[in-house]
Amino acid sequence: MAAQSTGFDPQRLQAIPKRMQAFVGQGTAAGFVTLLARHGQIAQVSAVGYQDLESKKPMRADTIFQIASMTKPVTSVGIMILADEGLLSINDPVEKHLPEFRGKPITIRHLLTHTSGMPGGGPARKPESTLAEMVLAYSQLPLLFTPGSKWSYSNTGMATLGRIIEVISKKPYDQFIAERIFRPLGMVDTFYFPPEEKYPRIATVYTEVDGKLQRANIDLYKKGVNYPAPEGGLYSTAADLAKFYQMLLGKGAPVLSKAAVEVMTTVHTGDLTTGFAPGMGYGLGVSIVRNAEGTFRLNSIGAYGHGGAYRTYGWVDPAKDMYGIILYQKTNGGGDVADEINAFMAMANAAITQP
C-alpha cells in the first residue's frame, strides 16, 4: 500500500482514520473499516473502534459485515453474466422467464433500474421460505405505477432478478453467484449464509436510541434461514469487496465483458428522480452521479456505487481511476447520505493530488 504511487497525499490519507475515530469517540458508531484504491493498487486500509462494543473487541481489517443492499450490484452482475452468454436480454419481459408474472408489463431492465412498479417490500418471510416461494408471492402484488414511468426502490424486484438467475441457470441463486463471481474473484469471506467458523469475525449491529448505541435486534448469523436475499443478504469484508469493485473498474474480467460493465454503469433512468442522494441517476443495479448536484462528496460525474441499510457503502470513480469502501454497522437509516459516509468520501477524493 503506497499512497504516493497511487497519487494520494499521505497526510490526507492519514487524516481519514483519525476522522473515523472521532465519530467513534462521539458515540455515533462502534467502529469502521475503510479502504481506498487507485490505479489498481490499494492505497490504504484502516480499522478503528470496535467490532463489538460490549466486549471491546477491536475492529479489524478482516471483520465481516452484513452489507445489506450492497448485495444488489452483485445480483445485477449475475444477470449480466447471463446476458453475456445470450441466455437473456435486459429487454425481456419478466413473464418470459417467470410465468407467474403473466400480464404484468415488466422487463428485466425495469427490475434492474427500480422502475418496475413492484412494491418495496412484500409479505413477511418465514425462516423456511424459499426464494421461489417469495417471488411467487411478490408476483401477485399489484403494481404501484406503470413500469418505466417512475423510480421506486424495490426489494421485491431485485429478489425477482435472483429468481430469474435460478430459473435460467438451473442452479440455486446463491450457488450460481458463488461459482460465477466469488470464486473467480477470490472472494473467500463473502457469503449469504456464513459458516460457523466465521461467526467470531462478524460485526455486531447497533441502533441509536436517545443518542446512545444499543445492540440492534438483528439476526447476526441467519441460522436456519433458507432465503438468500438477492436484494440484501450478503456478508463480506473490505478486502473481498475491493476485488468486486476492481473487477468493475477494470471492466469486468474475469467475470463480465467490458460491454456488460459499460451498459450497467450507464444511466438508464433519463430525467427521473432516483436514488437517496441528490443528483443521482440509475444504471443496472447501481446508482450513478448524473450531474453537478451529485458531486457534493467531491466525486466525479459518472461515479457509481451502492449503499446498504446498515451503513455500508462502496463506489467506483472511473474518471479518477479509484474506488472506495466504508463499512460499519448501524440501523436508523440514512446510509447513502450519513455524515460518516459523506465525510469519508469527501476526504478520499480530497486526498488525490496527482493524475
C-alpha positions as CSV (number, residue, x, y, z in Angstrom):
1,M,0.0,0.0,0.0
2,A,1.9,3.0,-1.3
3,A,0.0,6.3,-1.1
4,Q,2.3,8.3,-3.3
5,S,2.5,5.8,-6.1
6,T,-1.3,6.0,-6.4
7,G,-1.4,9.8,-6.4
8,F,-2.7,10.2,-2.9
9,D,-1.3,12.7,-0.4
10,P,-0.1,10.5,2.5
11,Q,-1.0,13.1,5.2
12,R,-4.5,13.5,3.9
13,L,-4.9,9.7,3.9
14,Q,-3.7,9.5,7.5
15,A,-6.4,12.1,8.4
16,I,-9.2,9.7,7.4
17,P,-8.9,7.1,10.2
18,K,-8.5,10.0,12.7
19,R,-11.8,11.4,11.4
20,M,-13.4,8.0,11.7
21,Q,-12.0,7.6,15.2
22,A,-13.6,10.9,16.1
23,F,-17.0,9.5,15.1
24,V,-16.4,6.5,17.4
25,G,-15.4,8.9,20.2
26,Q,-18.7,10.9,19.6
27,G,-20.6,7.6,20.0
28,T,-22.2,7.7,16.6
29,A,-20.7,4.4,15.5
30,A,-18.9,1.4,17.2
31,G,-16.2,1.2,14.6
32,F,-15.2,1.4,10.9
33,V,-13.2,-0.3,8.2
34,T,-12.3,1.9,5.3
35,L,-10.4,1.1,2.1
36,L,-9.2,3.2,-0.8
37,A,-7.6,2.1,-4.0
38,R,-6.4,3.8,-7.2
39,H,-4.6,2.7,-10.4
40,G,-5.2,-0.9,-9.4
41,Q,-3.4,-0.7,-6.1
42,I,-4.9,-0.5,-2.6
43,A,-3.6,2.8,-1.1
44,Q,-5.0,2.5,2.4
45,V,-7.0,0.2,4.7
46,S,-7.9,1.3,8.2
47,A,-9.8,-0.3,11.0
48,V,-10.8,1.9,14.0
49,G,-13.1,1.4,17.0
50,Y,-14.8,-1.9,17.9
51,Q,-16.3,-4.9,16.2
52,D,-18.3,-5.3,19.4
53,L,-18.7,-2.5,21.9
54,E,-19.7,-4.5,24.9
55,S,-16.7,-6.9,24.9
56,K,-14.4,-4.1,23.5
57,K,-13.4,-6.4,20.7
58,P,-11.3,-4.3,18.4
59,M,-12.4,-3.7,14.8
60,R,-10.1,-5.5,12.4
61,A,-9.4,-5.0,8.7
62,D,-10.9,-8.5,8.1
63,T,-14.0,-8.0,10.1
64,I,-17.1,-9.4,8.3
65,F,-20.1,-7.1,7.8
66,Q,-23.7,-7.6,6.8
67,I,-23.6,-5.4,3.7
68,A,-27.4,-5.4,3.0
69,S,-28.2,-3.7,-0.2
70,M,-24.6,-3.6,-1.4
71,T,-25.8,-7.1,-2.5
72,K,-27.9,-5.6,-5.3
73,P,-24.9,-4.8,-7.7
74,V,-23.8,-8.4,-7.1
75,T,-27.2,-9.8,-8.2
76,S,-27.1,-7.4,-11.2
77,V,-23.7,-8.7,-12.3
78,G,-25.3,-12.2,-12.1
79,I,-28.0,-11.1,-14.5
80,M,-25.4,-9.5,-16.8
81,I,-23.3,-12.7,-16.9
82,L,-26.4,-14.4,-18.4
83,A,-26.8,-11.6,-20.9
84,D,-23.2,-12.1,-21.9
85,E,-24.0,-15.7,-22.6
86,G,-27.0,-14.9,-24.7
87,L,-29.4,-16.6,-22.2
88,L,-31.5,-13.4,-21.6
89,S,-31.9,-9.8,-22.8
90,I,-32.4,-7.0,-20.4
91,N,-35.4,-6.1,-22.6
92,D,-37.0,-9.5,-22.0
93,P,-40.5,-9.4,-20.3
94,V,-40.2,-10.9,-16.9
95,E,-43.0,-13.3,-17.7
96,K,-40.8,-14.9,-20.4
97,H,-38.8,-16.5,-17.6
98,L,-41.3,-16.4,-14.7
99,P,-44.8,-17.4,-15.9
100,E,-46.3,-16.2,-12.6
101,F,-45.8,-12.6,-13.8
102,R,-48.1,-13.1,-16.8
103,G,-49.9,-10.0,-17.7
104,K,-47.5,-7.6,-15.9
105,P,-45.7,-5.4,-18.4
106,I,-42.3,-5.6,-16.5
107,T,-39.0,-6.1,-18.2
108,I,-35.7,-7.2,-16.7
109,R,-34.4,-3.6,-17.3
110,H,-37.3,-2.3,-15.2
111,L,-36.2,-4.6,-12.3
112,L,-32.6,-3.6,-12.6
113,T,-33.4,0.2,-12.5
114,H,-36.1,0.1,-9.8
115,T,-38.7,1.3,-12.4
116,S,-40.9,-1.8,-12.4
117,G,-43.6,-0.5,-10.1
118,M,-43.2,-3.5,-7.9
119,P,-43.5,-2.6,-4.1
120,G,-40.5,-2.0,-1.9
121,G,-41.4,-5.0,0.3
122,G,-43.8,-7.9,0.4
123,P,-45.3,-10.5,2.7
124,A,-43.4,-11.5,5.8
125,R,-40.9,-14.3,5.4
126,K,-40.6,-17.4,7.5
127,P,-37.2,-18.9,8.1
128,E,-38.1,-21.9,5.9
129,S,-39.3,-19.6,3.0
130,T,-37.5,-20.2,-0.3
131,L,-36.7,-17.6,-3.0
132,A,-39.1,-19.3,-5.4
133,E,-42.0,-19.1,-2.8
134,M,-41.4,-15.5,-2.0
135,V,-41.1,-14.3,-5.7
136,L,-44.3,-16.2,-6.4
137,A,-46.0,-14.2,-3.6
138,Y,-44.4,-10.9,-4.9
139,S,-45.7,-11.6,-8.4
140,Q,-49.3,-11.4,-7.1
141,L,-48.9,-8.0,-5.6
142,P,-50.4,-5.0,-7.5
143,L,-48.0,-2.7,-9.3
144,L,-47.6,0.8,-7.8
145,F,-47.4,2.5,-11.2
146,T,-46.9,1.9,-14.9
147,P,-43.5,0.3,-15.4
148,G,-40.9,2.8,-16.6
149,S,-42.9,5.9,-15.5
150,K,-41.4,6.4,-12.1
151,W,-38.5,5.3,-9.9
152,S,-39.2,3.5,-6.6
153,Y,-36.7,1.3,-4.8
154,S,-37.9,-2.2,-4.9
155,N,-36.5,-5.1,-2.9
156,T,-39.2,-7.4,-4.3
157,G,-37.9,-6.5,-7.8
158,M,-34.3,-7.4,-7.0
159,A,-35.5,-10.6,-5.4
160,T,-37.2,-11.4,-8.7
161,L,-33.9,-11.0,-10.6
162,G,-32.4,-13.6,-8.2
163,R,-35.2,-16.0,-9.1
164,I,-34.6,-15.4,-12.9
165,I,-31.0,-16.4,-12.3
166,E,-32.2,-19.6,-10.7
167,V,-34.6,-20.5,-13.5
168,I,-32.2,-19.8,-16.3
169,S,-29.0,-21.2,-14.7
170,K,-30.9,-24.2,-13.2
171,K,-28.9,-23.7,-10.0
172,P,-29.8,-22.1,-6.6
173,Y,-29.2,-18.4,-6.8
174,D,-26.5,-18.3,-4.1
175,Q,-24.7,-21.2,-5.7
176,F,-24.6,-19.5,-9.1
177,I,-23.3,-16.3,-7.6
178,A,-20.6,-18.1,-5.6
179,E,-19.5,-20.1,-8.7
180,R,-19.5,-17.3,-11.2
181,I,-18.5,-14.2,-9.1
182,F,-17.0,-15.1,-5.7
183,R,-14.7,-17.9,-6.8
184,P,-13.3,-16.3,-9.9
185,L,-12.5,-13.2,-7.9
186,G,-11.2,-14.9,-4.9
187,M,-13.8,-13.5,-2.5
188,V,-13.2,-16.0,0.2
189,D,-15.1,-14.2,3.0
190,T,-18.3,-13.4,1.2
191,F,-21.5,-15.5,1.9
192,Y,-25.2,-15.5,2.1
193,F,-25.1,-17.9,5.0
194,P,-21.9,-17.5,6.9
195,P,-20.2,-20.7,8.1
196,E,-20.0,-21.1,11.9
197,E,-16.2,-20.7,11.9
198,K,-16.7,-17.2,10.6
199,Y,-19.0,-16.1,13.4
200,P,-16.3,-14.6,15.6
201,R,-15.4,-12.1,12.8
202,I,-18.9,-10.8,12.2
203,A,-19.5,-7.3,13.5
204,T,-22.3,-6.5,15.9
205,V,-25.1,-4.3,14.5
206,Y,-26.1,-1.3,16.6
207,T,-29.1,1.1,16.7
208,E,-29.1,4.6,18.2
209,V,-31.6,5.2,21.0
210,D,-31.7,8.6,22.7
211,G,-28.3,9.4,21.4
212,K,-26.6,6.2,22.6
213,L,-25.7,3.0,20.7
214,Q,-27.5,-0.2,21.7
215,R,-27.3,-3.7,20.2
216,A,-29.9,-4.0,17.5
217,N,-32.4,-6.8,17.4
218,I,-30.8,-8.3,14.3
219,D,-30.1,-12.0,13.5
220,L,-26.3,-11.9,13.1
221,Y,-25.9,-15.4,11.8
222,K,-29.1,-16.4,9.9
223,K,-29.3,-19.8,11.5
224,G,-32.0,-22.0,9.9
225,V,-32.8,-19.5,7.2
226,N,-33.4,-20.7,3.6
227,Y,-33.9,-17.4,1.8
228,P,-30.7,-16.0,0.4
229,A,-32.0,-12.4,-0.2
230,P,-30.7,-11.3,-3.6
231,E,-31.8,-7.8,-2.5
232,G,-29.7,-7.7,0.6
233,G,-28.4,-10.9,2.1
234,L,-24.6,-10.8,1.8
235,Y,-21.9,-10.8,4.4
236,S,-18.5,-9.6,3.2
237,T,-15.2,-7.8,4.0
238,A,-13.4,-4.8,2.7
239,A,-10.8,-6.9,1.0
240,D,-13.4,-9.0,-0.8
241,L,-15.5,-6.0,-1.9
242,A,-12.3,-4.4,-3.2
243,K,-11.9,-7.4,-5.6
244,F,-15.5,-6.9,-6.8
245,Y,-15.1,-3.1,-7.3
246,Q,-11.7,-3.6,-9.0
247,M,-13.4,-6.0,-11.4
248,L,-16.0,-3.4,-12.3
249,L,-13.4,-0.6,-12.6
250,G,-11.2,-2.8,-14.7
251,K,-14.2,-3.5,-17.0
252,G,-15.2,-7.0,-16.0
253,A,-12.5,-9.6,-16.3
254,P,-12.7,-12.5,-15.3
255,V,-16.4,-12.2,-14.6
256,L,-18.1,-9.9,-17.2
257,S,-17.5,-8.5,-20.6
258,K,-16.3,-4.9,-20.9
259,A,-19.6,-4.2,-22.8
260,A,-21.7,-5.5,-20.0
261,V,-20.0,-3.3,-17.4
262,E,-20.4,-0.3,-19.6
263,V,-24.1,-0.9,-20.0
264,M,-24.5,-1.5,-16.3
265,T,-22.8,1.8,-15.4
266,T,-24.7,4.0,-17.9
267,V,-27.7,6.0,-16.7
268,H,-30.9,4.2,-17.8
269,T,-33.4,6.4,-16.0
270,G,-33.3,9.6,-18.0
271,D,-34.6,12.6,-16.1
272,L,-36.5,10.6,-13.5
273,T,-35.7,11.5,-9.9
274,T,-33.9,8.5,-8.5
275,G,-31.8,7.3,-5.6
276,F,-31.4,8.5,-2.0
277,A,-28.9,11.3,-2.6
278,P,-29.2,14.4,-4.8
279,G,-28.1,14.4,-8.5
280,M,-28.2,10.7,-9.0
281,G,-29.4,8.5,-11.9
282,Y,-29.7,4.8,-12.0
283,G,-27.9,2.2,-14.1
284,L,-28.4,-1.5,-13.9
285,G,-28.2,-2.2,-10.2
286,V,-26.0,0.8,-9.4
287,S,-26.6,4.5,-8.5
288,I,-24.7,6.9,-10.8
289,V,-23.7,10.5,-10.3
290,R,-25.7,12.2,-13.1
291,N,-25.0,15.9,-12.7
292,A,-23.2,18.5,-10.7
293,E,-25.7,18.2,-7.8
294,G,-24.5,14.7,-7.3
295,T,-20.8,15.7,-6.8
296,F,-21.3,17.0,-3.2
297,R,-18.9,14.3,-1.9
298,L,-16.3,15.6,-4.4
299,N,-16.7,12.6,-6.7
300,S,-16.9,12.8,-10.5
301,I,-19.9,12.8,-12.7
302,G,-20.2,9.2,-13.8
303,A,-19.1,7.7,-10.4
304,Y,-21.3,4.8,-9.4
305,G,-21.9,2.6,-6.4
306,H,-24.4,1.4,-3.8
307,G,-25.0,1.6,-0.1
308,G,-26.6,-0.8,2.4
309,A,-29.1,-0.3,5.2
310,Y,-26.6,-0.9,8.0
311,R,-24.4,1.9,6.9
312,T,-22.1,0.3,4.3
313,Y,-21.1,2.0,1.0
314,G,-18.9,1.3,-1.9
315,W,-18.3,3.4,-5.1
316,V,-16.2,3.4,-8.2
317,D,-15.0,6.7,-9.8
318,P,-13.7,5.8,-13.3
319,A,-12.6,9.4,-14.0
320,K,-10.2,9.2,-11.0
321,D,-9.4,5.5,-11.6
322,M,-10.3,4.8,-8.0
323,Y,-12.8,3.0,-5.7
324,G,-13.6,3.3,-2.0
325,I,-15.4,1.2,0.6
326,I,-16.7,2.2,4.1
327,L,-18.1,-0.4,6.4
328,Y,-19.8,0.0,9.8
329,Q,-23.0,-1.4,11.3
330,K,-25.8,0.8,12.5
331,T,-29.5,0.9,11.7
332,N,-31.6,4.1,11.8
333,G,-31.4,4.6,8.0
334,G,-29.6,7.4,6.2
335,G,-27.0,5.0,4.8
336,D,-26.4,6.8,1.5
337,V,-26.2,10.2,3.0
338,A,-24.9,9.5,6.5
339,D,-22.4,12.1,7.9
340,E,-19.8,9.4,8.3
341,I,-20.1,8.2,4.7
342,N,-20.1,11.8,3.3
343,A,-17.0,12.6,5.3
344,F,-15.1,9.6,4.2
345,M,-15.9,10.1,0.5
346,A,-15.1,13.7,0.5
347,M,-11.8,13.2,2.3
348,A,-10.9,10.3,0.0
349,N,-11.4,12.5,-3.1
350,A,-9.7,15.4,-1.5
351,A,-6.6,13.3,-0.9
352,I,-5.9,12.9,-4.6
353,T,-3.0,15.1,-5.6
354,Q,-1.7,13.5,-8.8
355,P,-3.4,12.3,-12.0
